[in-house]
Amino acid sequence: MAQSITQRELRNESGDIMRRLDEGEAFVITRNGTPVGELTPLRRHRFVRAEAVAELFRHAPALDAKRFRADLDAVASPDAKPRA
């Protein structure tokens, strides 16, 4: 759960708050007692060696290419439509 901190605490204790963000803590920023924003840590991408991934999938079931394509075709349209 995110800890609530005031705008003043954010300004005055930004170094400490940044360290705590780096450690995984999240914060809700308030102004005059009203929540106005959130500070949450960014997810960090971890590098995984190709050998480790290959080992993880070594015992995975075989992929049926025709069934996979049929599943994709069932949910995706080949028509390009701009987003509204």
N, C-alpha and C positions, 0 to 999 in steps of 0.2 A: 504494500500500500504506500502511496506517495505521501511524503511529509509535507505539511502546509508551511510555507514560509512567506514572510511579507516582502513587498517590493524593497523596503529599506534593508532587510536582511540580505536580500540578493545583492544589492548594491554594496553594502558594507562588508559582506563575508563571501564575496564572489570566489576568491581563491579556494577557501575551504569547501564551498559548494561544488566547484569544479572537480576537486579531488574526490568528493563523495559521489558525484556523477560517474567519474571514472571507475569507481568501485561498484557501480551498479544501482545506486540509489536514485529514486525519482522524486520530483518535487512538484507541488501545486503552488503557484505564485498568487498571492492575494494583494489587493489594493483596497484599503478601507474595509477589510473583512470580506470582500467579494472575490472569489476566484477569477483570475483573468488569464491564466495560462499554465502550461505544464512544461517542465524540463524533464526529459527522459534520456537515458543513455542511448547512444547509437549502438546498434548491433554490430559487432565486429565480425568480419569474415575471416575464417580460419583457412589457411592453406592446408590442403590434404594431399599427400603424395599420391601419384597415380597408382603406385603399387598397393597402397592401402585401400584405395577404392576398388581396384581389381580383386583384391582378396575379399572385400565385403560382398561383392556381387558374384563371386566364384560359384556359390551354391544357389544362386537365384534361379528360378524356373526359366526355361527357354522362352524367347519371345516369338510369338506367331505373327509374322509381318502382315499377313492378310487380315487377321482379326484386329490387329493394332490399327491398321489403316481404316478399317470399317468403323472402329470406335471413334477415330478422329473425324471421319466424314459425318458421323451421326451428330456430332456436337459443333463442328466448325463448318462455316460456309466458305466456298471458294470465291464468292463475290466480295469484292472490296467495297465497303460502305464507309463513308466518313462518319465520324462520331458527331452527334448533335451537340 
